[in-house]
Amino acid sequence: MTQQGNCRLVLLPGMDGTGKLFVPLLRHLAGIRVQVIGLPQGGPQDYLALAEYVKRQLPEGDVILLAESFSGGIAACLSRQSLPNLKGIIFVASFLSSPQPLLSAIASRLFTLLSPAQLLNLPMANRVIRRYFLEREASDRQIADLKEAITAVDPRVLARRLELISQMRFERFHSEVPAVCLQAEEDTLVGADKLNDFRQAYMGMMLAKLPGSHFTLNTHPEAGARAILQGVDWLLAKGVSIESTRDFSPGFSGEKDTL
């Protein structure tokens, strides 16, 4: 059982920045205090600027950040600042250096030439979405939700964020903020080698695996919520050793890692 106390779980969305894709997950996080902070749909889109924006939106009191995909860089920036109320970070399908530099650069260029609606309505779009973003068994509703979130964003903003990802380099920092890393088992966009960056930055980090591909919180929201709640418990326990946290098993093939 999660003993959240006065701590609030703050969700930072992936590259679309809207927070709309958290809807399936939120249904399984009922009973705890959760806040979604969407990303600005204009202005500077570098990680430092986005981190400052998020910091201004944070609620009073203790917080745990959940950073999905693109937002991992935002949470990492915040973890390098002196934020006494930041009690931990849960990274989901995220990265601290570019997972696909060439693909991100190409996608960034495409968003300067075509609108998101045009790109997502190309003949092979649904097949690509199932193969790389969701999973082969993804429903038409899940695909429609993803398209809706992406088309809601200014293509210039998407292009800048993709360009940022393509140029992203790990800056070799060390943070005292405790962290949990949830890795999607079939993620074809963010490889397992990206865990090495987290290993260097966050000592004693907890690692567990989630089912599905990159958008695991959309396709497997119940399993994702279960892992997140157990991650919150682990982060709030602070002094409890990783080895003694035996119940950190989200109901699928998990892994404990002292990193």
Secondary structure, DSSP 8 states (H G I E B T S, - for coil): ----TT-EEEEE--TT-S-GGGHHHHTTSTTS-EEE----SSS--SHHHHHHHHHHH--SS-EEEEEEGGGHHHHHHHHTS--TTEEEEEEES--SS-S-HHHHHHHHHHHHHS-HHHHHTSTTHHHHIIIIIS-TT--HHHHHHHHHHHHTS-HHHHHHHHHHHHT-------B-S-EEEEEETT-SSS-GGGHHHHHHHBTT-EEEEESSSTTHHHHSHHHHHHHHHHHHHHHHHTTS-GGG-TT---SSS------
